[in-house]
């Protein structure tokens, strides 16, 4: 089997070298970009299987690269950053990052996260190829094309927003706890802050609800979690 390709976008040479060494030892193909412009030049040529992306980059920062990528691809992204503020983590995850690692970090743990994210991406790809479109009221969710239509309007969802919505829509009326959603959508509960679920539910409601402050599709079951309600 051909080894997976990984792009490391990191402006600190020592960190890039160490991460690259550990990933190569784990049998991954690795390329390194030292700034945002170099990264985008590489990405214009070919999208890798996964990207490890520093946030604080010269020229073009990691947030801008993530926005640019999510308009073009669902490639898994692991953000690597010295920023510890919760708002930065939430912003990164809202933009569509799959994981968020704060410096200093264990290179071996990062390799474990790479494996976990790639495994989830592979499973999601297989499942989407086998699944039929889901119609829930005026919502049409196509797992193969990974598109969502609300009536005649095409919705723009991040990869995790799509995965969460598809899970809810294929299990209508089933109540999911935050831990269950973390396990089903992110796969590694210990790596992701549970508040991530709250953020993604809020963002989904902003896109699929007529009134996000009074949701009728994606509703809260107080003290338990969330469920998807089919319109009458």
N, C-alpha and C positions, 0 to 999 in steps of 0.2 A: 504494500500500500504506500502511495506517495505521501511523504511527510507534509504536514500543514505549514503554510507560510505565515509568518508574523512580521509586522512592521512595528519597530520601536521608534517612537517620536519623543526624543529626550535631548535637551541641550546640555546636560551635565555629562561629560565624557565618561567619568568613572562609573556612574550609574548605568549608562547605556552599555558599557563594556561588560559589567558584571551580569546584568540582565541577559544580554546577548549570550554570554558564556553558559549560563544555566539553561537557557532555552535550547541552545545547540546540543548540550549534553542530553537534553530530553528528546533529541531527534527532531527538532523543528528547524525549518528553513527561516533564516532571520535576515532582515534588512534594517538599517538604522538611518533615521533622518534627524539632523541636529536642530532643525527649526521648522516652523509651520510651512514656509514656502517650499522647502525641500520635500516635506511630507506630501504636500498637495501635488507637486510635480510627479512624485512616485505614484500617488493614487490616481492621477489622470491616466497613467499608463496601465496600471493593473491594481485591482482591489485584492488585498491579501485575505487569508482566512480569518485573521484576527489582528486588531491594532491595540498596542499598549501606548497610551497617549498621555504625555505630560500636559498639565493645564497651563503652567506658566512658561510660555515659549516666546522667543523673540519673533518679531515680524507678524505672525498670525497665531493667536492663542488657541488652546485646546477646545474651548467652547465654540469658537468660530469654525474650527475644523469639524467638530461633531455636527454642528448645524449643516454644514456643507455636505457631509457624508450622508446624513439622514435624508437629504433630498434625493440621494442617488442610490443608496444601498442600505441593507440591513446587516452589514458586516458587524460582528461582535466587537465592542470597544471596552477596554479596561482602562479607566482613567488612573493615572499615577501622578500624585501631587503632594506638595508640602503643605497645602492649605488644609486646615483642620476645621474650618467653620462649617457648620451644618448647612448653611445656605448654599455654599459651593457644592457640597455633596448632592443636595436636593436638585440644584440647577443642572448638574451633570446628568443625574438620573432622569430628570424630566426631559432633557434633550435627547435621551435615548441611549445613554451609556449602560452597559450590562453589569459593570462592577466598578468599584471605586477603592483604590488602595492609597493609604496615606504614608508618606515618608516620615521617618525611616521604616523600612519593611524588611521582611525575610525574603530573599530571592527564591528560596524553596517553596515558601507559601505562595508567592506569585505564580510559580510554575503550576502549583496545585490549582490555583484559581483559573489559569489559562486552560488547563485540562477540563475543569468543570464547565466553563463557559462554552468551550468548543463541543463538549459532549451534549450540552443542552441545545446548542444550535443545530447539531446534527439530528437529534431526536425531533426537534421542531420541524426541520425540513422534511423528514420522512413522514411525519404525521400530516403535514400540510398537503403533501403529494397524494395522500390516501383519502383525504377528507373532501366532502362535498360542501358547496356553499350553504351557509346557514341563513335562513330568512326569519327574522324576528320583528313582526310588524313592518314598519317601513325601513328597517335596517337590513341590509344584505351584506354578509361577511363572507368573502371569498378567501379561504386559506391558501389556495394554490397561488393566486395572484397577490395575496396579502393586501387586499383592498377592502374598504368599507364604504358602502353607499348609504346615505340617509335620504330616502326619497330619490331625487335626481342629483343630489349633492354628493360629491366625493369628499370623504373626510381624510384629513392628514393625521395619522397616528404614528407614534414612535413604535419600535419593535415590541417593547414590553407592554405598551398600551394595547396593541393589537392582540398579543398573546393573552392578556388578561380578559379583554372583551370576548375573544373567541371561547375561552374557558367558561365564562359566565353564560354566554349565549347557548352553548352546547349542554349546559346543565341548568336550565331554567328552574327557578324556585328553590334550588339547592343553596343552603347557607354555607358560605366559606369563611372560616376564621382567617385572621391575618397570617398566622403561621402556615395554614394550609395553602394560602395564596402564594406566600413566599416559596414554599416547597414546590408547588405546581408550576409557577411562572419563572422563578429565579433558580430553584433547584438546590441552592446551598444556603439554608436558613442562617447558619452561623456567620456568614459573610456579609449579610445585608441587614441594615437597620430596619426594624419593623415599621418605622414611620414612612418608609418608602411606599408601602401599600397605600397608606392614607393619601400620599401625594398623587399616586397614579389613579386612584379612585376619583379624586377631585378633578384631575385633568380629563379623565374619561367623561365625567358628568358634564364638564364644560363643552364637550364636543357632541354628546348624544342626547342630552336632556334639553327640553324646551325651556325649563327653568332650573338651572343647576342647584339653586338654593332650596328647591323643593322637588327633589328627584322622584320620578315615577317608574323609571326603568331599573336603575342600579340603586337599590335602596339599602339603608342601614338597618340591620337587625340589632337593636341596642343590647350591648353586653355580650354579643356573639360575633358578629361580622357583617357580611354583605351578601345580597342575593340579587339575581337578575329576574325581573318580573316581565312576562310577556304582556303586551297591551291587549286589552279586551277587543 
